[in-house]
Amino acid sequence: MSEPLLDVIGLEKRYAVRSGVFRHRDLVAADDVSLTLSAGETLALVGESGSGKSTVGRCILRLEAPSGGCVRLDGTDITELEESDVRRLRPEMQMVYQEPLESLNPRHRVGKLVAEPLVLHGIVGKTEVRNRVVELFQLVGLGEEHVDRYAHALSGGQQQRVGIARALATNPKLLILDEPTSALDVSVEAQILNLLRDLQRRLRLAYLFISHDLAVVSMLADRVAVMYLGQIVETGPTRDVLSNSFHPYTRALVSATPVDHPRQKKLRIALTGEPASPIDPPAHCRLVPRCPYAEPVCSAVAAELLPIDSCRSTRCVRFQQEHCDGIWDPGGDVPIQDTVIRSTESEVNELKLND
């Protein structure tokens, strides 16, 4: 197989805490994060707010310096490069932000904002800048009449299209999409997702799609990496992960997604309590304080991300042990009180009759 476009190995990001009780400790935003991404592929990075998803994206772009690990783009280790060399590689990887209006300078017309990377990196001559800007606007579904407008005069969907056009101006190979549709209405969100799919097909772009919305992820992503408290806890093909999750945290996320039928009941796994502090995380499995499956072994053995088969990996000691013994029952042994909501037999029968 050819070498992946993006190869992240053991990425770490720590922030020194300079005040308070933990002033001599580090806040661990990303810990031992490894992932790969090929041209034309979409990898979704999902998890709760504060799980470290955006930090990983910013470290990959070298907007923040990683504390450890390796990031290779097209075989080049960018973690070892000088800043001047990173700037030369920057056109090959761009980011699309969550809040389009905040990423666009309100003092300039949007056409000028899209033209900036063209001029900065010398991609086209000065006489060709306007024509290229118009081409980029048309590529993302905007007309020439939008080029001379200000960002505040555009709708949210149009602002995000401008943000995508600006990211595409440098002809990148990799786009990091940081919650690009979370601030949009549902109908506009669908349009932007369709646009992203079309652009990927036409330009063979690789997407690292950062999101907490599993419904959106299921529409766009080829593979999923689930993050919890700075660590990846499960990876695999999107359909497999969302239909048959291995890690309890992934199962809780999937169970929280809305159902299609208004009267449909589903297994609901609730994680009680608050996530542990990233300054002082549990020594072994970080989900133990909230996990309905937790057993003594979970607090005694280090949880490592290990392969289950050729496509999937998980960071769950209990699953790994019981999977090897052939006794894992992913639907059986969860306490019902306060953690699981199941439909009663009468409700199921009534639903079947109504259907």
Contacts in CASP RR format, 6 or more apart in sequence:
PFRMAT RR
TARGET T0000
AUTHOR 0000-0000-0000
METHOD contacts of the structure
MODEL  1
MSEPLLDVIGLEKRYAVRSGVFRHRDLVAADDVSLTLSAGETLALVGESG
SGKSTVGRCILRLEAPSGGCVRLDGTDITELEESDVRRLRPEMQMVYQEP
LESLNPRHRVGKLVAEPLVLHGIVGKTEVRNRVVELFQLVGLGEEHVDRY
AHALSGGQQQRVGIARALATNPKLLILDEPTSALDVSVEAQILNLLRDLQ
RRLRLAYLFISHDLAVVSMLADRVAVMYLGQIVETGPTRDVLSNSFHPYT
RALVSATPVDHPRQKKLRIALTGEPASPIDPPAHCRLVPRCPYAEPVCSA
VAAELLPIDSCRSTRCVRFQQEHCDGIWDPGGDVPIQDTVIRSTESEVNE
LKLND
2 38 0 8 1.000
3 74 0 8 1.000
3 75 0 8 1.000
4 36 0 8 1.000
4 37 0 8 1.000
4 38 0 8 1.000
5 37 0 8 1.000
5 38 0 8 1.000
5 39 0 8 1.000
5 73 0 8 1.000
5 74 0 8 1.000
5 173 0 8 1.000
5 174 0 8 1.000
5 206 0 8 1.000
6 35 0 8 1.000
6 36 0 8 1.000
6 37 0 8 1.000
6 60 0 8 1.000
6 71 0 8 1.000
6 72 0 8 1.000
6 73 0 8 1.000
6 174 0 8 1.000
6 206 0 8 1.000
6 208 0 8 1.000
7 36 0 8 1.000
7 70 0 8 1.000
7 71 0 8 1.000
7 72 0 8 1.000
7 75 0 8 1.000
8 33 0 8 1.000
8 34 0 8 1.000
8 35 0 8 1.000
8 36 0 8 1.000
8 56 0 8 1.000
8 60 0 8 1.000
8 70 0 8 1.000
8 71 0 8 1.000
8 72 0 8 1.000
9 34 0 8 1.000
9 69 0 8 1.000
9 70 0 8 1.000
9 71 0 8 1.000
9 72 0 8 1.000
10 32 0 8 1.000
10 33 0 8 1.000
10 34 0 8 1.000
10 68 0 8 1.000
10 69 0 8 1.000
10 70 0 8 1.000
11 30 0 8 1.000
11 32 0 8 1.000
11 33 0 8 1.000
11 34 0 8 1.000
11 56 0 8 1.000
11 59 0 8 1.000
11 60 0 8 1.000
11 66 0 8 1.000
11 68 0 8 1.000
11 69 0 8 1.000
11 70 0 8 1.000
11 71 0 8 1.000
12 28 0 8 1.000
12 30 0 8 1.000
12 31 0 8 1.000
12 32 0 8 1.000
12 33 0 8 1.000
12 66 0 8 1.000
12 67 0 8 1.000
12 68 0 8 1.000
12 69 0 8 1.000
13 28 0 8 1.000
13 29 0 8 1.000
13 30 0 8 1.000
13 55 0 8 1.000
13 56 0 8 1.000
13 59 0 8 1.000
13 64 0 8 1.000
13 66 0 8 1.000
13 67 0 8 1.000
13 68 0 8 1.000
14 26 0 8 1.000
14 27 0 8 1.000
14 28 0 8 1.000
14 29 0 8 1.000
14 67 0 8 1.000
15 26 0 8 1.000
15 27 0 8 1.000
15 29 0 8 1.000
16 26 0 8 1.000
16 27 0 8 1.000
17 23 0 8 1.000
17 24 0 8 1.000
17 25 0 8 1.000
17 26 0 8 1.000
17 27 0 8 1.000
17 279 0 8 1.000
22 277 0 8 1.000
22 279 0 8 1.000
22 280 0 8 1.000
25 279 0 8 1.000
25 280 0 8 1.000
26 279 0 8 1.000
27 278 0 8 1.000
27 279 0 8 1.000
28 230 0 8 1.000
28 278 0 8 1.000
28 279 0 8 1.000
28 281 0 8 1.000
29 52 0 8 1.000
29 55 0 8 1.000
29 230 0 8 1.000
29 278 0 8 1.000
30 52 0 8 1.000
30 55 0 8 1.000
30 56 0 8 1.000
30 59 0 8 1.000
30 66 0 8 1.000
30 230 0 8 1.000
31 230 0 8 1.000
31 231 0 8 1.000
32 231 0 8 1.000
32 232 0 8 1.000
32 305 0 8 1.000
33 56 0 8 1.000
33 227 0 8 1.000
33 230 0 8 1.000
33 231 0 8 1.000
33 232 0 8 1.000
34 232 0 8 1.000
34 305 0 8 1.000
35 43 0 8 1.000
35 45 0 8 1.000
35 225 0 8 1.000
35 232 0 8 1.000
35 235 0 8 1.000
36 43 0 8 1.000
37 43 0 8 1.000
37 174 0 8 1.000
37 206 0 8 1.000
37 208 0 8 1.000
38 206 0 8 1.000
39 173 0 8 1.000
39 204 0 8 1.000
39 205 0 8 1.000
39 206 0 8 1.000
40 200 0 8 1.000
40 204 0 8 1.000
40 205 0 8 1.000
40 206 0 8 1.000
40 207 0 8 1.000
41 206 0 8 1.000
41 207 0 8 1.000
41 222 0 8 1.000
41 223 0 8 1.000
42 200 0 8 1.000
42 206 0 8 1.000
42 207 0 8 1.000
42 209 0 8 1.000
42 220 0 8 1.000
42 221 0 8 1.000
42 222 0 8 1.000
42 223 0 8 1.000
43 207 0 8 1.000
43 208 0 8 1.000
43 209 0 8 1.000
43 221 0 8 1.000
43 222 0 8 1.000
43 223 0 8 1.000
43 224 0 8 1.000
43 225 0 8 1.000
44 209 0 8 1.000
44 210 0 8 1.000
44 211 0 8 1.000
44 217 0 8 1.000
44 220 0 8 1.000
44 221 0 8 1.000
44 223 0 8 1.000
44 224 0 8 1.000
44 225 0 8 1.000
44 238 0 8 1.000
45 53 0 8 1.000
45 56 0 8 1.000
45 57 0 8 1.000
45 208 0 8 1.000
45 209 0 8 1.000
45 210 0 8 1.000
45 211 0 8 1.000
45 225 0 8 1.000
45 227 0 8 1.000
46 53 0 8 1.000
46 210 0 8 1.000
46 211 0 8 1.000
46 212 0 8 1.000
46 214 0 8 1.000
46 217 0 8 1.000
46 224 0 8 1.000
46 225 0 8 1.000
46 226 0 8 1.000
46 227 0 8 1.000
46 253 0 8 1.000
47 53 0 8 1.000
47 212 0 8 1.000
47 226 0 8 1.000
47 227 0 8 1.000
47 228 0 8 1.000
47 253 0 8 1.000
48 212 0 8 1.000
48 228 0 8 1.000
48 275 0 8 1.000
49 212 0 8 1.000
50 278 0 8 1.000
51 227 0 8 1.000
51 228 0 8 1.000
51 229 0 8 1.000
51 230 0 8 1.000
52 227 0 8 1.000
52 230 0 8 1.000
53 178 0 8 1.000
53 210 0 8 1.000
53 227 0 8 1.000
54 178 0 8 1.000
54 210 0 8 1.000
55 64 0 8 1.000
55 230 0 8 1.000
56 210 0 8 1.000
56 227 0 8 1.000
57 63 0 8 1.000
57 95 0 8 1.000
57 176 0 8 1.000
57 178 0 8 1.000
57 208 0 8 1.000
57 210 0 8 1.000
58 64 0 8 1.000
59 65 0 8 1.000
59 66 0 8 1.000
59 71 0 8 1.000
60 71 0 8 1.000
60 93 0 8 1.000
60 176 0 8 1.000
60 208 0 8 1.000
61 90 0 8 1.000
61 93 0 8 1.000
61 95 0 8 1.000
61 176 0 8 1.000
62 71 0 8 1.000
62 78 0 8 1.000
62 79 0 8 1.000
62 81 0 8 1.000
62 86 0 8 1.000
62 90 0 8 1.000
63 95 0 8 1.000
66 79 0 8 1.000
68 79 0 8 1.000
69 79 0 8 1.000
70 77 0 8 1.000
70 79 0 8 1.000
71 77 0 8 1.000
71 78 0 8 1.000
71 79 0 8 1.000
72 78 0 8 1.000
73 89 0 8 1.000
73 92 0 8 1.000
73 93 0 8 1.000
73 173 0 8 1.000
73 174 0 8 1.000
74 92 0 8 1.000
74 173 0 8 1.000
76 89 0 8 1.000
78 86 0 8 1.000
78 89 0 8 1.000
81 89 0 8 1.000
90 170 0 8 1.000
91 117 0 8 1.000
91 121 0 8 1.000
91 123 0 8 1.000
91 170 0 8 1.000
91 171 0 8 1.000
91 172 0 8 1.000
92 170 0 8 1.000
92 172 0 8 1.000
92 173 0 8 1.000
92 174 0 8 1.000
93 172 0 8 1.000
93 173 0 8 1.000
93 174 0 8 1.000
93 175 0 8 1.000
93 176 0 8 1.000
94 167 0 8 1.000
94 168 0 8 1.000
94 170 0 8 1.000
94 172 0 8 1.000
94 174 0 8 1.000
94 175 0 8 1.000
94 176 0 8 1.000
95 167 0 8 1.000
95 175 0 8 1.000
95 176 0 8 1.000
95 177 0 8 1.000
95 178 0 8 1.000
96 160 0 8 1.000
96 163 0 8 1.000
96 164 0 8 1.000
96 167 0 8 1.000
96 175 0 8 1.000
96 176 0 8 1.000
96 177 0 8 1.000
96 178 0 8 1.000
96 180 0 8 1.000
97 103 0 8 1.000
97 163 0 8 1.000
97 178 0 8 1.000
97 180 0 8 1.000
98 178 0 8 1.000
98 179 0 8 1.000
98 180 0 8 1.000
98 182 0 8 1.000
98 183 0 8 1.000
99 183 0 8 1.000
100 151 0 8 1.000
100 156 0 8 1.000
100 157 0 8 1.000
100 159 0 8 1.000
100 160 0 8 1.000
100 162 0 8 1.000
100 163 0 8 1.000
100 183 0 8 1.000
101 151 0 8 1.000
101 152 0 8 1.000
101 156 0 8 1.000
101 159 0 8 1.000
103 163 0 8 1.000
104 110 0 8 1.000
104 113 0 8 1.000
104 151 0 8 1.000
104 159 0 8 1.000
104 162 0 8 1.000
104 163 0 8 1.000
105 113 0 8 1.000
105 151 0 8 1.000
106 150 0 8 1.000
106 151 0 8 1.000
106 152 0 8 1.000
108 150 0 8 1.000
109 147 0 8 1.000
109 148 0 8 1.000
109 149 0 8 1.000
109 150 0 8 1.000
110 146 0 8 1.000
110 147 0 8 1.000
110 149 0 8 1.000
110 150 0 8 1.000
110 151 0 8 1.000
110 154 0 8 1.000
110 162 0 8 1.000
111 133 0 8 1.000
111 137 0 8 1.000
111 147 0 8 1.000
111 148 0 8 1.000
111 162 0 8 1.000
113 151 0 8 1.000
113 162 0 8 1.000
113 166 0 8 1.000
114 133 0 8 1.000
114 136 0 8 1.000
114 137 0 8 1.000
114 147 0 8 1.000
114 162 0 8 1.000
114 163 0 8 1.000
114 165 0 8 1.000
114 166 0 8 1.000
114 169 0 8 1.000
115 129 0 8 1.000
115 130 0 8 1.000
115 132 0 8 1.000
115 133 0 8 1.000
115 169 0 8 1.000
116 166 0 8 1.000
117 123 0 8 1.000
117 166 0 8 1.000
117 169 0 8 1.000
117 170 0 8 1.000
118 124 0 8 1.000
118 129 0 8 1.000
118 132 0 8 1.000
118 133 0 8 1.000
118 169 0 8 1.000
118 170 0 8 1.000
119 126 0 8 1.000
119 129 0 8 1.000
121 170 0 8 1.000
123 132 0 8 1.000
123 169 0 8 1.000
123 170 0 8 1.000
123 171 0 8 1.000
124 132 0 8 1.000
130 147 0 8 1.000
132 169 0 8 1.000
133 147 0 8 1.000
134 143 0 8 1.000
134 144 0 8 1.000
134 147 0 8 1.000
136 165 0 8 1.000
136 166 0 8 1.000
136 168 0 8 1.000
136 169 0 8 1.000
137 143 0 8 1.000
137 144 0 8 1.000
137 146 0 8 1.000
137 147 0 8 1.000
137 162 0 8 1.000
137 165 0 8 1.000
138 144 0 8 1.000
139 165 0 8 1.000
139 168 0 8 1.000
139 199 0 8 1.000
140 161 0 8 1.000
140 162 0 8 1.000
140 164 0 8 1.000
140 165 0 8 1.000
140 168 0 8 1.000
140 195 0 8 1.000
140 199 0 8 1.000
141 161 0 8 1.000
141 195 0 8 1.000
142 158 0 8 1.000
142 161 0 8 1.000
142 162 0 8 1.000
142 165 0 8 1.000
146 154 0 8 1.000
146 158 0 8 1.000
146 162 0 8 1.000
151 159 0 8 1.000
151 162 0 8 1.000
154 162 0 8 1.000
155 188 0 8 1.000
156 183 0 8 1.000
156 184 0 8 1.000
156 188 0 8 1.000
157 184 0 8 1.000
157 188 0 8 1.000
157 191 0 8 1.000
157 192 0 8 1.000
160 180 0 8 1.000
160 181 0 8 1.000
160 184 0 8 1.000
160 192 0 8 1.000
161 192 0 8 1.000
161 195 0 8 1.000
164 180 0 8 1.000
164 192 0 8 1.000
164 195 0 8 1.000
164 196 0 8 1.000
164 199 0 8 1.000
167 175 0 8 1.000
168 199 0 8 1.000
168 203 0 8 1.000
172 205 0 8 1.000
173 205 0 8 1.000
173 206 0 8 1.000
174 205 0 8 1.000
174 206 0 8 1.000
174 207 0 8 1.000
174 208 0 8 1.000
175 205 0 8 1.000
175 206 0 8 1.000
175 207 0 8 1.000
175 208 0 8 1.000
176 207 0 8 1.000
176 208 0 8 1.000
176 210 0 8 1.000
177 196 0 8 1.000
177 207 0 8 1.000
177 208 0 8 1.000
177 209 0 8 1.000
177 210 0 8 1.000
178 210 0 8 1.000
179 210 0 8 1.000
179 211 0 8 1.000
179 212 0 8 1.000
180 192 0 8 1.000
180 196 0 8 1.000
180 209 0 8 1.000
181 188 0 8 1.000
181 189 0 8 1.000
181 192 0 8 1.000
181 193 0 8 1.000
181 213 0 8 1.000
181 216 0 8 1.000
182 211 0 8 1.000
182 212 0 8 1.000
182 213 0 8 1.000
184 192 0 8 1.000
189 216 0 8 1.000
193 216 0 8 1.000
193 219 0 8 1.000
193 220 0 8 1.000
196 207 0 8 1.000
196 220 0 8 1.000
197 220 0 8 1.000
199 205 0 8 1.000
200 207 0 8 1.000
207 220 0 8 1.000
209 217 0 8 1.000
209 220 0 8 1.000
209 221 0 8 1.000
211 217 0 8 1.000
214 242 0 8 1.000
214 253 0 8 1.000
214 254 0 8 1.000
214 257 0 8 1.000
215 257 0 8 1.000
215 258 0 8 1.000
217 224 0 8 1.000
217 238 0 8 1.000
217 242 0 8 1.000
218 238 0 8 1.000
218 239 0 8 1.000
218 242 0 8 1.000
221 238 0 8 1.000
222 237 0 8 1.000
222 238 0 8 1.000
223 235 0 8 1.000
223 236 0 8 1.000
223 237 0 8 1.000
223 238 0 8 1.000
224 234 0 8 1.000
224 235 0 8 1.000
224 236 0 8 1.000
224 237 0 8 1.000
224 238 0 8 1.000
224 241 0 8 1.000
224 242 0 8 1.000
225 232 0 8 1.000
225 234 0 8 1.000
225 235 0 8 1.000
225 236 0 8 1.000
226 232 0 8 1.000
226 233 0 8 1.000
226 234 0 8 1.000
226 235 0 8 1.000
226 241 0 8 1.000
226 247 0 8 1.000
226 249 0 8 1.000
226 250 0 8 1.000
226 253 0 8 1.000
227 233 0 8 1.000
228 249 0 8 1.000
228 275 0 8 1.000
228 286 0 8 1.000
228 287 0 8 1.000
229 275 0 8 1.000
229 276 0 8 1.000
229 278 0 8 1.000
229 281 0 8 1.000
229 286 0 8 1.000
229 287 0 8 1.000
230 278 0 8 1.000
230 286 0 8 1.000
231 286 0 8 1.000
231 305 0 8 1.000
231 315 0 8 1.000
232 305 0 8 1.000
232 315 0 8 1.000
233 247 0 8 1.000
233 249 0 8 1.000
233 250 0 8 1.000
233 287 0 8 1.000
233 305 0 8 1.000
233 314 0 8 1.000
233 315 0 8 1.000
233 316 0 8 1.000
234 241 0 8 1.000
234 245 0 8 1.000
234 246 0 8 1.000
234 247 0 8 1.000
234 249 0 8 1.000
234 250 0 8 1.000
234 312 0 8 1.000
234 313 0 8 1.000
234 314 0 8 1.000
234 315 0 8 1.000
234 316 0 8 1.000
235 241 0 8 1.000
235 305 0 8 1.000
235 312 0 8 1.000
235 313 0 8 1.000
235 314 0 8 1.000
236 311 0 8 1.000
236 312 0 8 1.000
236 313 0 8 1.000
237 311 0 8 1.000
237 312 0 8 1.000
240 311 0 8 1.000
240 312 0 8 1.000
241 250 0 8 1.000
241 312 0 8 1.000
242 254 0 8 1.000
244 330 0 8 1.000
245 251 0 8 1.000
245 253 0 8 1.000
245 254 0 8 1.000
245 330 0 8 1.000
246 308 0 8 1.000
246 312 0 8 1.000
246 314 0 8 1.000
246 316 0 8 1.000
246 319 0 8 1.000
246 323 0 8 1.000
246 330 0 8 1.000
247 314 0 8 1.000
247 315 0 8 1.000
247 316 0 8 1.000
247 319 0 8 1.000
248 269 0 8 1.000
248 287 0 8 1.000
248 291 0 8 1.000
248 292 0 8 1.000
248 293 0 8 1.000
248 316 0 8 1.000
249 271 0 8 1.000
249 287 0 8 1.000
249 291 0 8 1.000
251 269 0 8 1.000
251 330 0 8 1.000
252 269 0 8 1.000
252 270 0 8 1.000
252 271 0 8 1.000
255 266 0 8 1.000
255 267 0 8 1.000
255 268 0 8 1.000
255 269 0 8 1.000
256 268 0 8 1.000
259 265 0 8 1.000
259 266 0 8 1.000
261 351 0 8 1.000
261 355 0 8 1.000
263 351 0 8 1.000
263 354 0 8 1.000
264 351 0 8 1.000
265 341 0 8 1.000
265 342 0 8 1.000
265 343 0 8 1.000
265 347 0 8 1.000
265 348 0 8 1.000
265 351 0 8 1.000
266 343 0 8 1.000
267 331 0 8 1.000
267 340 0 8 1.000
267 341 0 8 1.000
267 342 0 8 1.000
268 340 0 8 1.000
268 341 0 8 1.000
269 292 0 8 1.000
269 334 0 8 1.000
269 339 0 8 1.000
269 340 0 8 1.000
270 292 0 8 1.000
270 338 0 8 1.000
270 339 0 8 1.000
270 340 0 8 1.000
271 287 0 8 1.000
271 290 0 8 1.000
271 291 0 8 1.000
271 292 0 8 1.000
272 290 0 8 1.000
272 292 0 8 1.000
272 338 0 8 1.000
272 339 0 8 1.000
273 289 0 8 1.000
273 290 0 8 1.000
274 290 0 8 1.000
275 290 0 8 1.000
276 282 0 8 1.000
276 286 0 8 1.000
276 289 0 8 1.000
282 288 0 8 1.000
282 289 0 8 1.000
282 299 0 8 1.000
283 299 0 8 1.000
284 298 0 8 1.000
284 299 0 8 1.000
284 300 0 8 1.000
284 301 0 8 1.000
284 302 0 8 1.000
284 303 0 8 1.000
284 317 0 8 1.000
285 291 0 8 1.000
285 294 0 8 1.000
285 298 0 8 1.000
285 299 0 8 1.000
285 303 0 8 1.000
285 315 0 8 1.000
285 316 0 8 1.000
285 317 0 8 1.000
286 303 0 8 1.000
287 294 0 8 1.000
288 294 0 8 1.000
288 298 0 8 1.000
288 299 0 8 1.000
291 298 0 8 1.000
292 334 0 8 1.000
292 335 0 8 1.000
292 339 0 8 1.000
292 340 0 8 1.000
293 318 0 8 1.000
293 333 0 8 1.000
293 334 0 8 1.000
294 318 0 8 1.000
295 318 0 8 1.000
297 317 0 8 1.000
297 318 0 8 1.000
297 321 0 8 1.000
298 317 0 8 1.000
298 318 0 8 1.000
301 317 0 8 1.000
302 317 0 8 1.000
303 315 0 8 1.000
303 316 0 8 1.000
303 317 0 8 1.000
304 315 0 8 1.000
305 313 0 8 1.000
305 314 0 8 1.000
305 315 0 8 1.000
306 313 0 8 1.000
306 314 0 8 1.000
306 315 0 8 1.000
306 320 0 8 1.000
307 313 0 8 1.000
308 314 0 8 1.000
308 320 0 8 1.000
308 323 0 8 1.000
314 320 0 8 1.000
319 328 0 8 1.000
322 328 0 8 1.000
334 340 0 8 1.000
336 342 0 8 1.000
343 351 0 8 1.000
END
